[in-house]
Amino acid sequence: MLEMNSTSSTMHPSADHSGIFALPVEERIDLAQRLWDSVRDEIDALPLTAAQRAEIERRVAEIDAGAVHCEPFDALMKRLLAE
C-alpha cells in the first residue's frame, strides 16, 4: 500500500487504505474523479516522448490523407448504443 505524505506528493509504502475502501461507493467514485482530475490538470506539463510525438504525427497524416474515417465521439456513441 502507498501513503501520500501531506506535505508533498511522494508516496510511502506503509499506508493503510482500508478507510478508503470502506467509504460508500458514491464517495469512492467522487474521490476517484477528484484524483483523476488532479492528474489530468498536470498531464499537460509532461513532455511527449519522441515516440509519442511520432505516433501523433503519423495519425494526423493518415487523417489528412483521408486514409482513416473520423467520426465525432458523440455520433459514435449514439450509433454504438443504437446497435
Buried (B, 14 or more C-beta within 10 A) or exposed (E): EEEEEEEEEEEEEEBEEEEEEEEEEEEEEEEEEEEEEEEEEEEEEEEEEEEEEEEEEEEEEEEEEEEEEEEEEEEEEEEEEEE
